[in-house]
Amino acid sequence: MILAYPWLLALLPLPLLVRTAVPPYKTPTASLRVPQWALVVEASGSQPTRGASIHRRSTWQVACFVVVWCLLVVALARPQSLEPPITRESPTRDLMLAIDLSGSMETQDFQNDAGQRITRLEAVQEVLDDFLTSRQGDRVGMIVFGSGAFVQIPFTQDINVCKQLVHETSVRMAGPKTALGDAIGLSITVFERSELDDKVLIVLTDGNDTGSRVPPAEAAKIAHDQGIVIHTIGVGDPEAAGEDAMDEEALRAVAKETGGTYFFAADRDELESVYGQLDSMSQRTIESVSFRPKRDRYAEVIAMALGVSVSYFITVGLVRARSLRSRRMHPSLEPSIDDPTIELSR
């Protein structure tokens, strides 16, 4: 339990200071003239003084006032309770995946764990599932490209959504060709909105650039100037000819220009090995922000003060009602001048 404004506790002695500095309020009343006053004084044996009827506060009344005042001052100081600490991991790196969805990605030259032949895209999806699982703490995005490049996933920390959208991609959904340069250019545009210093682009393709408006080499130079590191991964058959032939020299040049690495994966095992190497190369520092939320408790303190006050007045009312009943039943018990609640003072 803490106080948001502990300096307000200085108000605790305020009633005592007011009682000391301010004179008590006096109510003037009509006097009573007594005949033969001197004889009355002589008979009583007392000296006449300036008269005042002062109601003597009981110990319980003073204690109740002190408790209520202290509770109100504490409530004014705004008591707060500290909740259990909450730790949140802040992203330290933006990781963009650029996946080729051209027609050649439907070639079935990979095998899954069961030994069944699957397409290159299906192999990529399976391997990316494990790779993304270890991306906790990163912001991950994805660009798909074919004849054109499109943002499939903006930067997000929701890894489960990323894995789901990766599995929903299909061959030719972005066109049959391979616009590698446009994919790099689009990633640069997306990275411009990033406020993080660590920016990594992983490009996965099985062909060569056949439809980009921006050559991959030029796009790589711009990426380098923006501080983006590009790792390129070539999959499939490097012996293919025509538009399906893999341009490994272009992929190496793009990676080298930005300080990245080029990898080649001919089968699923090699593809898993590539992502394992990428995982070890791109170590990240996780920034954990821990804070303890505060909950105001002044309402409970005010309720306590109200409870003490109400309890006191209920008790006083019951005592007075009982006293009044007793007086009605026993008239001889009427209060006299010797009643302890009345004091004659100077």
Number of C-alpha atoms within 10 A of each C-alpha: 12 14 19 14 13 14 9 15 15 10 15 16 11 11 13 9 11 11 10 10 9 8 8 9 6 8 6 7 6 5 7 6 7 8 8 8 11 11 10 12 12 10 9 9 9 9 7 10 9 7 10 14 11 12 11 11 9 10 8 11 14 10 11 18 16 13 14 19 18 18 22 19 19 21 24 19 20 19 21 17 14 13 12 10 11 10 11 12 13 15 19 18 23 23 22 24 23 25 27 30 30 27 21 23 26 16 16 16 17 22 17 16 9 6 8 9 15 16 19 25 27 24 22 20 20 17 20 19 17 14 16 17 12 11 17 14 21 23 22 24 24 24 22 26 30 28 24 23 26 17 17 18 17 14 20 16 18 15 20 12 11 23 18 12 14 23 15 9 17 16 19 18 15 21 17 20 24 29 29 33 26 24 28 30 22 19 25 22 11 16 23 10 9 14 11 13 12 15 21 22 27 22 25 22 28 30 30 23 26 17 17 20 13 17 18 22 17 14 20 25 14 16 24 19 9 15 16 24 23 27 23 25 23 23 25 24 18 17 8 11 10 8 14 22 17 22 16 19 10 17 28 18 18 29 24 18 18 22 14 21 20 21 22 20 18 16 17 22 15 14 22 19 14 17 19 14 12 16 14 9 11 12 9 15 12 14 12 12 10 11 13 12 12 16 12 16 16 20 12 13 20 18 14 16 21 15 12 17 17 12 13 16 13 12 12 14 12 12 12 12 12 11 14 13 11 14 14 11 10 10 9 9 11 12 12 8 9 8 9 10 13 15 14 12 10 9
